[in-house]
Amino acid sequence: MARRAEINRKTAETDISLTLDLDGSGKADIATGVGFLDHMLTLFARHGLMDLTVRCQGDLHVDQHHTVEDVGICLGSAIAEAVGDKKGIVRYGTFTVPMDESLVMVSLDLSGRAYLVCGLEPRSPRIGDFETELVPEFFQAVAANTRMNLHLHQFHGENAHHIVEAAFKAFGRALDGATRIDERVKDVPSTKGVL
């Protein structure tokens, strides 16, 4: 059964089309108008072995906030749709990625309850023209719209690019682990019987 989703979302601030295949091979075709976000989403897809296509026209003449947050909303919605009823999935995923001097862990639970703990501490307010305060905004949007419990923890890090890159790679790997099918799980992985 295909675990894919296509999301189209248009507001006065952004016009986004996004497709996601949880069981892909890591192919990415990203064009959001925000170069650093494109780079991070490409890494997320590649290391999470998901196929991801994103097209976004945003109000970048204002700033990057709406684009980054709304792409997070669409990605979260796509994950939720693609994972479906969650029967047979592992549910939990944790992965730690080293990136030179940086070490970042991501743990998540596809619990149906949205919560974000973002313990990333990039020292620079900008990576190129990208504002690092948008990173938690992106992950908040993803967590809320997937309805996942998402924790990002930075053990070490000096370089802001390395910290954020490690987080996106770890997120991809953790999500891949959580969405995998375990043949031993015949229903949803919860004693409540629903997620």
C-alpha positions as CSV (number, residue, x, y, z in Angstrom):
1,M,0.0,0.0,0.0
2,A,1.4,3.3,-1.1
3,R,2.3,5.7,1.8
4,R,2.2,8.9,-0.1
5,A,0.6,12.3,0.3
6,E,0.1,15.4,-1.9
7,I,-0.6,18.7,-0.1
8,N,-1.7,21.9,-1.8
9,R,-2.1,25.0,0.4
10,K,-2.7,28.6,-0.7
11,T,-3.0,31.6,1.5
12,A,-2.4,35.3,1.1
13,E,1.2,34.7,2.2
14,T,2.2,31.5,0.5
15,D,1.2,29.1,-2.3
16,I,2.7,25.6,-1.7
17,S,2.5,22.2,-3.4
18,L,4.3,19.3,-1.7
19,T,4.4,15.6,-2.3
20,L,5.9,13.0,0.1
21,D,6.6,9.3,-0.3
22,L,7.6,7.7,3.0
23,D,8.9,4.7,1.2
24,G,11.1,6.4,-1.4
25,S,14.8,6.4,-2.0
26,G,15.8,9.9,-0.8
27,K,15.0,11.9,-4.0
28,A,14.4,15.6,-3.4
29,D,13.3,18.4,-5.7
30,I,12.9,21.5,-3.6
31,A,12.3,25.1,-4.6
32,T,11.0,27.3,-1.8
33,G,12.8,30.6,-2.6
34,V,14.8,30.1,0.7
35,G,18.1,28.5,-0.3
36,F,19.0,27.3,3.2
37,L,15.6,25.7,3.7
38,D,15.9,24.0,0.3
39,H,19.3,22.5,1.4
40,M,17.9,21.3,4.8
41,L,14.8,19.7,3.2
42,T,17.1,18.0,0.6
43,L,19.2,16.5,3.5
44,F,16.0,15.5,5.4
45,A,14.7,13.6,2.4
46,R,18.1,12.0,1.5
47,H,18.9,10.7,5.0
48,G,15.3,9.8,5.7
49,L,15.0,7.8,2.4
50,M,11.9,9.7,1.6
51,D,11.0,11.2,-1.8
52,L,10.0,14.9,-1.4
53,T,9.0,17.5,-3.8
54,V,8.2,21.1,-2.7
55,R,7.3,24.2,-4.6
56,C,6.6,27.4,-2.8
57,Q,5.9,31.0,-3.8
58,G,6.0,33.1,-0.7
59,D,6.0,36.7,0.4
60,L,9.8,36.9,0.6
61,H,9.6,40.6,0.1
62,V,8.3,40.7,3.7
63,D,10.7,38.1,5.2
64,Q,11.2,34.3,5.2
65,H,9.0,33.5,8.2
66,H,5.7,32.7,6.4
67,T,7.5,30.5,3.8
68,V,9.4,28.5,6.4
69,E,6.5,28.0,8.8
70,D,4.0,27.2,6.0
71,V,6.3,24.6,4.4
72,G,6.5,23.1,7.9
73,I,2.7,23.0,8.1
74,C,2.5,21.3,4.7
75,L,5.3,18.8,5.5
76,G,3.6,17.9,8.8
77,S,0.2,17.5,7.1
78,A,1.9,15.2,4.4
79,I,3.5,13.0,7.1
80,A,0.2,12.6,8.9
81,E,-1.6,11.7,5.7
82,A,1.1,9.4,4.4
83,V,1.5,7.4,7.6
84,G,-2.3,6.8,7.6
85,D,-3.9,4.8,10.4
86,K,-0.5,3.9,11.8
87,K,-1.2,0.2,11.9
88,G,2.1,-1.8,12.0
89,I,4.4,1.2,12.4
90,V,7.3,1.3,14.9
91,R,5.9,4.6,16.2
92,Y,9.1,5.8,18.0
93,G,12.3,7.0,16.4
94,T,15.5,8.3,17.8
95,F,18.7,9.2,15.9
96,T,21.9,11.1,16.8
97,V,24.0,12.8,14.1
98,P,27.5,14.1,14.4
99,M,28.4,17.0,12.1
100,D,32.0,17.9,12.7
101,E,32.0,19.6,16.2
102,S,28.2,19.4,16.5
103,L,26.2,16.5,17.9
104,V,22.4,16.6,17.7
105,M,19.8,14.0,18.7
106,V,16.2,13.9,17.6
107,S,13.6,11.7,19.3
108,L,10.0,11.5,18.2
109,D,6.7,9.7,18.9
110,L,3.9,9.5,16.3
111,S,1.5,9.6,19.2
112,G,-1.3,11.8,17.9
113,R,-0.3,14.4,20.4
114,A,1.6,17.5,19.3
115,Y,4.5,18.7,21.4
116,L,7.9,20.2,20.6
117,V,11.0,20.6,22.7
118,C,13.6,22.3,20.7
119,G,17.0,22.4,22.5
120,L,19.0,23.7,19.6
121,E,21.3,26.6,20.5
122,P,22.9,28.0,17.3
123,R,25.2,30.9,18.4
124,S,24.7,32.9,15.2
125,P,21.4,34.7,14.5
126,R,21.8,34.0,10.8
127,I,23.2,31.4,8.4
128,G,23.7,33.4,5.3
129,D,20.4,35.3,5.0
130,F,18.5,32.6,6.9
131,E,17.4,33.6,10.4
132,T,18.1,30.7,12.8
133,E,15.1,31.6,15.0
134,L,13.0,30.1,12.1
135,V,14.3,26.6,12.9
136,P,12.1,26.1,15.9
137,E,9.2,27.7,14.0
138,F,9.6,25.1,11.3
139,F,9.7,22.2,13.6
140,Q,6.8,23.5,15.7
141,A,4.7,23.6,12.5
142,V,5.8,20.1,11.5
143,A,5.1,18.7,15.0
144,A,1.7,20.4,15.3
145,N,0.4,19.2,11.9
146,T,1.8,15.7,12.1
147,R,0.5,15.5,15.7
148,M,3.9,14.1,16.8
149,N,5.9,14.5,20.0
150,L,9.2,15.9,18.8
151,H,12.4,16.5,20.8
152,L,15.6,18.0,19.4
153,H,18.6,18.0,21.7
154,Q,22.0,19.6,21.0
155,F,24.9,17.9,22.9
156,H,27.7,19.9,21.3
157,G,27.9,22.6,18.7
158,E,29.7,25.8,17.7
159,N,28.9,26.3,14.1
160,A,25.2,27.2,13.4
161,H,25.1,25.6,10.0
162,H,26.5,22.3,11.4
163,I,24.0,22.3,14.3
164,V,20.9,22.9,12.1
165,E,22.2,20.5,9.4
166,A,22.7,17.7,12.0
167,A,19.1,18.4,13.3
168,F,17.5,18.0,9.9
169,K,19.5,14.8,9.1
170,A,18.7,13.3,12.5
171,F,15.0,14.2,12.0
172,G,15.0,12.4,8.7
173,R,16.6,9.3,10.1
174,A,14.4,9.3,13.3
175,L,11.2,9.7,11.2
176,D,12.3,6.9,8.9
177,G,12.7,4.7,11.9
178,A,9.4,5.6,13.4
179,T,7.4,5.1,10.2
180,R,8.9,1.7,9.4
181,I,6.6,-1.3,9.3
182,D,7.2,-3.9,11.9
183,E,5.6,-7.2,10.8
184,R,5.1,-8.2,14.4
185,V,2.8,-5.3,15.0
186,K,-0.7,-6.3,13.8
187,D,-2.6,-3.2,14.9
188,V,-1.5,0.3,16.1
189,P,1.4,0.2,18.6
190,S,-0.6,1.5,21.6
191,T,-2.5,-0.2,24.5
192,K,-5.3,2.3,23.8
193,G,-5.9,0.8,20.4
194,V,-5.7,4.1,18.7
195,L,-3.0,6.8,17.9
